Amino acid sequence: MVPERSSRVRMLPVAALVVASMVGTGVFTSLGFQVGDIPSGPALMLLWALGGLLALCGALSYAEIGSALPKSGGEYHFLSVLFHPSLGWMAGLLSAVIGFAAPTALAALPLGVYGHRAWEVLPAKAVSIAALALVTLAHLCSLRSSAWFQTVSTILKLVLIVGFIAASLFLPGHGDIRWSIDPSADLALVLQASFAVSLLYVFYAYSGWNAAVYILDEIEDVRKNLPRALVLGTLVVTVLYLALNAAFLRAAPTGELAGKLEVGHVAAVSLFGEGAARWFSGVLAVGLLATVSALVWAGPRVLQAMGRDIAPLRWLARPNQGGVPARAILFQSSLALGFILIGDFKTLLEYTQIGLTVCSFLTVAGIFVLRRHPERAGAFRCPWYPLPPLVFLAMASFVVVRSLIAEPVPTLSGLATCLVAWMLYFPLKTLNVRPTKPSP
């Protein structure tokens, strides 16, 4: 069921979805896992700039593909049409489990930690679970309530981030990282294996640049608003990430940041003092609701698209009276709850990123297939083609190979998960309940 035009959302909520999907757990946690191995301000800024470049190249490629194939489902729909239903099935299954449910937990877990920092009487996991429940209820009502909740929570988060960046410029900080460029030392840091592993954390922080493609059925004038939302959202987030990480590094010593999950709280303590930092952590916990909200909005639309094509999953496609896929939302939130209860943040992050990188790699490669079929061309064409998709594919390949060398266990586990998910398609085909190839 595709929403009527009058009930579709315009560019602002879609851009808010993109921004909120990106600006979340990653930027408030990743630096703690990077600064120990990369004790250089210029090298760290390069790391985050590369992440922004990769996200922008991916956004430009996805904008062309989504404009040509304007149907909800993201990689599930794109790979099914451009390559083969088995790859679409793999991407859809990975999206359901590690693409949205696990990242929802990854967003809720630090939210709980920040909430506990603000109000120590509240257990961290209880805060995480309560936040997940609140967001789930908000998205069960209607598409309008989803758009409203997403826009308001995203604006709140952006106000918080800009305020912290401004404070770091005017208040005396205690950062001790080297900001002068040392070509030989910085080059050595960039070439080490830990730099590639750190890129995985950066890619996680930037993940979400493609969030709008999961709700294409719900976007008004999708061929115009999708490219604008993807590109604008990615550029805004890249600038914010560079400024925010510079603010963290200026606020706190590297020894206090290294290895810490809640780097935002550590930086706030160093900059404002313990008392004020507790308030900052509380506001930040509320701001992270936007990230959880974005994942709970976008993810179930993949399940809904799969339910339309796969008979045993048909129950996930049925909308409620508000026109939203309530069963898919509850299913994803239930999976996320399980990850919250049993998940370890660092292991969960490393494991999930490989599968997501593989799906994004295949989708961006699909632009070359799309260009061979001019009859499918949409309103948007990727500028500077083929440079953006080639840059994305080269950087994604580099990260996977280097991660395989540096962290073989989680990397191989992620690749094995992709293989298993792909192979599950063929028993479905044998049982004559295979996914049908979606129409463009």
Beta strands, then each sheet from edge to edge (+ up, - down):
end
